[in-house]
Amino acid sequence: MLEIIPAPSTDAEVIQFLLHYGDLYLGKTTVLCKDTPAFIANRIGVWAMMKTLEVMQRLGLTVDEIDALTGPILGRPKSATFRTLDMAGLDVLANVVVGLHQALKGKERDVLQLPDFMKKMLQNNWLGDKTGQGFYKKIKTEKGSEILTLDLHTQEYVPQKTFGLKGKDLKELLVHEKYGAFYRETLGGLFSYASHCIPEISDEIYRLDEAMRSGFGWEKGPFEMWDDMGVKKTLPFVDAAPWVIKMAEAGKNFYEKGKCYDPVSQRHKSIPHDILILRQAEHIVWEKAGSKALDLGDDILHFSWTSPGHTIGQSVREGLHQALDLAEENFAGLVIGHNGADFSFGADLSLVLALIEAGDFEMLDAKIREFQEGMMRLRYASVPVVVCPRGRTLGGGCEMTMHAQAQAAAESYIGLVEAGVGLIPAGGGTKEMARRLSLRKREGDAEMNVLQQAYLNIATGKVSTSACEARQMGFLRPQDGISINKNRQLTDAKNKAIALAKQGYSRPLPEKIMVQGRTGIALFEAGIAGLKAGNFISRHDAAIASKIAYVLCGGDLSYPQETSEQYLLDLEREAFLSLGGEKKTEARIRSVLTNGKPLRN
């Protein structure tokens, strides 16, 4: 985030230039602030953090409980409260709190006081990660290492505790006696404080939400959260500013139809230069089974889904086909993506494991065919399809990206990682990599070098560290776009789809793919044999690597020649089913699903 604080004499054009430059070229969420203590993000965020500590002490909650309550359950980072403080440094927070306490007036100062336990920690130099201990401390044990939690009463480190909160949501916990009281007091205090900060720190409420989303990593800012909980419904436990009470009595919310409430005019206004187009989209075309299609305007359809990890299961595939049918019939283009942290963790492995355990390889073959057909529909759609990878874009998510136009967020970690669970990419990923290698062939090019690098990327499950590296690895093409500011990504994708449609987009023609056959396979098998002989890879690793080489090189062909896409898709599917029948592959899949960790066997 980049906060822009103009002086009274700053020219309006200078302000607009800085807002535009920071957004478009630095990739930052630029927030216009008034020249007030701590500006916006720290003013709200630090107050909210200190309010949390105050309520925690009054209700007798522990460090572990607070971090369980104030992390993903609230739509906030996993580091929650105390882990965040350890990373930032307790001395940094103390300086900000003391500074704010001195600069501000009124009741808000009462919350901005360092509790006794924090003063003791500062005296002991327990500042967090920079000094090796803070609210948490990592120690070595016979089994490796263990993270201990500070008991705030005894100032001693104790083993961490869990409280059965994993998988719970905010609605469930609001009715809990102690935790419900915690949320009512902290959220009520936050809502109240944020409302009373208008217009002191900003004239527009959306700027507060933008600052908290970008500056503190919250999924939603205070006014967005308040809307979700119901403004009028929550007023009994919120000391709201008069303008909020007036708004609620009129039956209005802070955000309506992509517009934001203005306390001065008492009506909703458009958000200037709003690039979060999903909140502007008013028309839901259809919504079912965790996926939906939105009309983005300008004749562009949008498709997204909300499964855990944005995995691609049966309902998502069905939704994708429905979105493609609709786009080809009634729209000029289709955008696929969402505003979450990660695009997709890939195909739904739980279904794959269930079919393997049941020995129903006929059904597994049918499901792989369906996945391949979905990817090929993306490639050969009659309208431009733009996929928006961001964050972790793995396995099937990568294959989806490779079969369409792409508009990637700069921070995209893209890769074909199926080898880690004992399988090969079979949703068209291996085929598509072979196709891209075929297109890269140039006179005098040492084609085996690029083939070898592509093979290693798939065999080792290598993931790009950025969108730029994804281009180098072949997961993105030179013509695929990169959005420096991830908030602009869907807008950029929409504009890309519009431009392609206006240029007279037509579906690509099927292409022949040049593969190396036995020549390439022999090269890779020699390397695999050497690694296995040196005990660098297991027997099962070698089997997976051989299957990847076999498909990437086009199978048992006596000489380099051209093949069809369908031929390679069939090889992919056969290799996937063959590996799926191995007990070691079954064990690898089960390990990832149950422990979240890959198994090397």
N, C-alpha and C positions, 0 to 999 in steps of 0.2 A: 504494500500500500504506500501511496505517496500523498501526504497531506500538503495542500497548497494554502498558505496563509498570507493573504495580501495585506499590505499596509493601506492606510486610508487614501494615500495618493497613487496607489498602483493603477496603471492603465488597464482598462477592461480587456484590451486585446492581448496584453501580456499574460493576464490570468488565463484567458482562453487558450493561448498558445501552450502554456505550461500544462494545463489540464489535458489538452489534446496530445501533446508530445509524450507525456508520461504514460498515457493510456495506450497510444498506438505503437510507439517505438521502444518504450522501456517495459511494456507489458504489465504496468502497474494499474491497480484501481486507484484513480486519482480522486481525492475528496477535498472539496473546497471547505475550509474551516475559518472560523473567526479567531482572532488573536486573543484567546482566553487560556487560562492555566491548563496545561496538558492537552490542549486542543480537543479532539473528539475521542479517538480510540482509547487512549490512556485515561482520559477523564472518566469515561463510562466503565472501561474494563477494570481498572484498578479499584474503583469504588465498588463494583460488583464483587470483586475478589475479597475485599476487606469485609463486605457485608456477609459473605459466605463464612469467613472466619468467626465473625461475631455470632452468627446464628449457630454455627457448629459448637462453640463453647457453651452456649446457653442450653442447647439440646443434648449435650454430652456425646456428640458424635466423634469418631476417630478419623485419623488421616486416611486409612484405607476406605472407610465408608464414604468420606467426602469425594475421593477420587473415583469411586464407583458411581456416585450420584451425579457428578458434574462433568462426566465425559460424554461418550456417544449417546447415552440416554437423553441428554439435553441437546444433542446435535452439536457437540463441541469436540475438540480433539481428544484423542486417547490419553494425552498427557494430563488432561483434566485440570485440577487446581495445583496440587502440591508437586506433581512431577514437572509441571510448567515452571513453578517457582524455583525448583532445583536447577532447571536448565537455564533460566534467566539470571539467577543469582539473587539470594535474599537481600544482599546489600543494595542491589539495584532497586528492588521493590521498596525497601526502606527509605531510600533517598526520594523516590517519587511520592511516597505517602507523606513523608515529612514536608516536602515542598508543597504538596496540595493542601495539607492541613494549614500551613502558614498563609497560603495565597487565597483560600476560600473563606467565606463567611456563612453563618447560618447553621441550620441543623445538619447539613451534609458533612460538616467537619467532624461530627461525633463519631461517624463510622471510620473516619480516616485517622485512626490511632493504632500504633503498634501494640499488639497483645503481649503480655508478659512472656509467653513461651518464645515469641519471636525475638524479644530483647535478649533473652538468655542465649538463644542460638547465635545471635550476632556477637555476643561477648565470647562465645566458644569458637567463633570463626567457622561455624557450620553453615556455610553459605550455599551449599548445593554442589553441583558437579565440579565447579572450579576448585573446591577444597576437598573433594572426595567424599563428602557427606553433608546431608542437609536433612530434609524430611525422609529421605531414603539413604541407605548405605549398603554398598555391595561388599560382601566379604567372601573370602575363599573358604571352601569346605572340602572334605574328603571326596565328595561327589562332583566337585567343580567350583561352583559359586552359588551364592544365595543373596537375595535382596531383602534387607530388613527395613522395617518401618519405625519411625521415631514415635515413642509414646510421649505425647505432649505433657502429660502430668508428671511422669517420672524422669523425663529427659533421657530415657534409655531406649536402645534399639531392640525391637522384638520381631519375631517372625510375622510375616504378612498374613492377614486373614481375608477370607472371602465371605460374602454375606448373601449369596444366592441371588444376586441382582442381575447376573448375566442373562440376556434374553428378555429382560423386563422392559416395558416401555413407560413413558411418563404418565400416561393415563392410569396404568395399574398402580403406580407408586403414589399418585396424588391421594388415593383413598387409604394409604397406609398411615397409621397413627403418627409415628415419629417422622417418617420420610415425607409424608404429605405436609406436615407442619413445616419441615425444612424448605420444601419447594414453595409453599405459600408465602413464607416469610422472605426468602431470597428473591424469588421471581416477582413477588409483589413489590419488594423494595426496589428491584431493578426497573420495573415498569414505572413506578412512581418517580424515581430519580431521573430516568430518561425523559419523561414527560415534562418535568420541571426544568430540564436543561434547554428546552425549546422556549424562547428563541435565543437564549444566552449564547450557546456554543454553535448553533446553526439555525437558520430560518426554516430549513426543510428537513422533515423527519427522515426521508430516505437516505440522507447523507449519514445519519447515525447508524442506520442498518448497514450501509455499504462499508463504513469504517470498521464495524465490529466483525463483519464477515471476512474482510481482507486483513485487518490488523490483528485480530485474535483468533481467526480460523473458525468462527462460529458458522454453522450452516445457515442460521437465520439471526437477524438483528433483533433487538428488543421489541420494536413495533411489529415486525413480522411474526414473532412468537406470540405477542399479545393478540394479534388477529386470530392466530390459530386456536388460542385458548378461549377466545370470545371476549371482546372488550367489555360489553355490558355485564356479562356473566361474572367477570372477575373483579368488578368494581368494589364489591364488599370488602375485599382484602387488599385493595390498592388505594393509596392516598394520591389519586390522580390529579393532575393539573386541571384547572377549570375548563380549558379548551377541550380536553379529552372527554370530560363529563358531558359537555355540550354536544360533542360529536356523537357520543354513545346514545344520548337521549334522542338524537335525530335519526337513530337507527343506522348509522354509518360505520364503516371500518376504516382503518388507516390506508389500506390498499383495496382498490376496486377496479377491475377491468384494466389492469395495467397502469392505472393512474394512482397518484398519491395525494392524501388529504393535506390541504393547506390550512393551518390554523387561523391565518389572517382573514382570508376570503371565505373560510368555512365551506369550501368545495374542493372537489378532487381536480388535480391538474396533471398534465402529462409530465413525465420525468424527462428533463432535457438530456438529449444524447444517450437515452437508455439503450444499452446494448444487450441486456438480458431479455432476449426476445420471447422466451417461454412465458414470462409473466405478462407479456403484452398479448399473447395469443388468447383470444376470447372463445374461439370455436373449437370444442372437442368434437371431432368427427365421429370417433367411437372409442370406447374404453372397456376393456374386459381382461380378466385373468392376468392382471399385473402388467399389461401393455396398453398403450393408447396411441392414437393418431390425432394430431392437432393441425388445424389450418393456420399456417404462419402468415397467410396473406400473400399477395403477389403471385398466386397460383402455385404455391409451394406447400407440400405436405410434410409433416414431421412425424417420425415414429420413434418411440422410446419404450423401455420396459424397466421394471423395478424388482426383479428377482434378486435374492441375496448374491452379492458379488457381481450382479448383472450377468449371471451365467445364462447360457443360451439353451433352454430346455424346449420341450414339445410346444408349450403354449406360446413361447417367444417365436419359434419357427412359424407356427400358424399365424401369429400376428404379423410377422414379416411378410408372409405371402399375401395376407389380406391388404397390408399397406401398399405392396407393390401393385396388386390388382387395382386398388383405388387410385394410386398415382398415375398409372398408365391410362386409366379410363377418364379421370376427371381433373388431373393436375399436370403442370409442366415440369415438375421435378420433385424429388424426394430427398429429405435430409434425415439421417439416422444418427442420433446421439442424445446426450442429456447433460445436465449440469453437475453430476456427481464427481467424486474424486477420481474414480477409475472407470474406464469404458466397459471392460468385461474381463472376467477371469477365464472365459472360454466356455466350452460345452459343459453340460450338466453331467459330471462324472458319477453322481449317485445312480443315475439311470443306467449308465454304462456298466457299473459294478453289479447292479441288480440283475441285468441280463446275462452277464458273465457267470455270476454265481448260479443262476438258474439254468445255465447251459443253453440258453435260447439264442444261438448265434444267427438263426434265420431272422429273428426280430431285430437283432443288433445290426445285421446287414441292411435291413430295411431302413432303420433309423439313420445309418450313415449315408445311405442313398438320399434320404430326405434332406439331410444337412447339405450334401453336395449340390442337390438340385436348388436349394435356397441360395447358395453362394453363386451358382451359375446364373440364376435369375437376376442377381444383383449385377453381374457382369454384362448380361445381355438384355437388360431392361430397355424399353423403348423411350424412356425419359431418363435424364441424368440423375444418378443416385450419388449422393455425397455422404460419406461416413465420417464421423468426427471422433477419432481416437484421442484419448487423454489419459494421463496416469497409466496404470497397468492395463495393457491391451494385449492379452495373452491367448495363445491357442486359437480357439474359434473366433475370438475377438479380433485377433490379427488376421485370420483368414477372411473375415468380413471386410476388414479394411483393405486387404489386397485385391478384393474382387469388385471394387467400386472406385469412384473418384474419392479422394481423401482430403480433409482439411483438419490437420492434426494440431493439437495444442503443443507448444514448444516442449513442455515437460511431458513427453509421452514415452512410456517404457514398453516397447513393442517387441514381441518375440513369439516364435513357435516352440512351445515348451513341453510338448507332449512326450518327448523322450524321458522326461523326469518321472513319468508315471508308467513307463514301459511300453509306450505306444508311439506311433508316428502321426504327423499331421495328416488327417484323412478327410478334412472338409474342403479340400482343394488347395491347401497350403503348400504341400510338396509339389503338386502339379503347377501351381502358379509361380513358384520359385523357378522351376524348370523353364516355364514359358518366358519369364523375365530374363533368365540367362540366355535363352535362345535369341531374344531381341537384342541383347548386348553384344552379340558376336560381331566383331569387326575384323577387317583384313589385318593380318599381322598380330592380332590379339592372342595372347597366350590363354586360350579359353579354359584350359584346365585349371588355371590359377583362380579365376572367379568361381568356377564350379566347386573347387576345393573349399573356398571360403564359405560359400553358401551351404555346402554340406556340413561343415564344422558348426555353423550357426544353428542348424537344425539338430544335429547330433548331440551338441552340448547344451541345447536349450538356451542359447545366449539371447539376452534381452538388451535392446538398445537403451542407452542412458539418456537419450534425448530424441526429439524428432529428426534433428539433423543427422544423428548417427543412424537412425532408422533408414534414412535415404541411402547412406553408404552401404548398409547391410542388405538393401533391396526390398525392405518391407514397405517403404514409401518410394514413389517415383519422383523424378525431377519436377514433373508438372503438378504434383500434389502440393497443396498449400500448407503453410505453417502459421499459426496464430500465436504471436508473442504473448498477447494478453488472452488468457483462457476464457475470460468473460466475453470476449469478442468472437469466440470460435463458432458458435451457432449462427451468429449474424454473418460472419465470413462465409460459412458453408451455404447459407441461404443465397447470398450474393453470387457465389460460385455456381450454384444450380441455376439461378436466373440467367447468368451470363451464358452458360452452356446452352440453355434452352433457346435464347435469343440468337445464338450463332447457328441454329438449325441442327441441334443434336440428333444424331441417328445411332441406333445400336451398332456396336462394332461387329465386324464379320469374324467368323471362326478362323482361327489361325493354326497353322501347322507348327509343331514344336520340334526343334532339332535336339536330339539326345545322343549321348555317347555310347550307349549300349555296353557291351562287354569291355571295351577299352577303358571306360571310366570306372566300371565296377572293379576291374582288376587292380587299378590304382588304389582304390579305397580299401579293398580287401587286404592288400599288402600292408597298408598302414594299420588296419584293425588287428591283423595277426601280430604285428610287432608290439602293439600296445597290450594285447592280451598276454603275449609271452613275457612281457616285462611286468605283469601284474598291475598295470596302470588302470585297467578296466576289468570288470567281471565278465564271466561267460555270457550273462544275460545282456550286459551293456553291448557286448560284441554282436549279439543277435539283433538287437535294436539297430545298431549302427549299420549292419549289413542290409537290413530291410530298407533303411533310408537311402543307402547308396543304390540299391536295386531299383527303387521307384524313381529317384532323381535322375538316374542314367537311362531310364526307359526299359528296364528289364533285360531279359536274355536276348538281346539283338546282336547279331554277329558283327555289325559295323555301325558307325554313326549314321543316323537317318532321321527323317521327319516322322512324327507321330501325331495323333489327334489328342485333344484335351480329354475326351472321354476315355481313351486308352489309358492315359496316366491316372485318371480318376479311378478306374477299375483296379489298377495296380495298387493305388493307395488303400482302397477298401480291402483288398485281399491281404495286404500286409498288416493292416490294423486288426482284422479278424484273426489272423494267424498269431499275432502277438497277444491278442486278447485271450487266447486259449491257454496261455502260459500261466502257471501258478505264481511265478515271480512277478508277472505284471499285475495279477490280481492283488498280490500283497502290496505292491507299490501304490496302487489306486486306493486301497483300503487305508494305508498309512496316511496318505494326504488328506483323505476325508475325515479320518478319526483324530489324527494328531496335528494336522496342518503342516506336517514335515515330510520331505521326500525320503524314501527308503532306498539305500544302496544295497542291492542283493545280487 
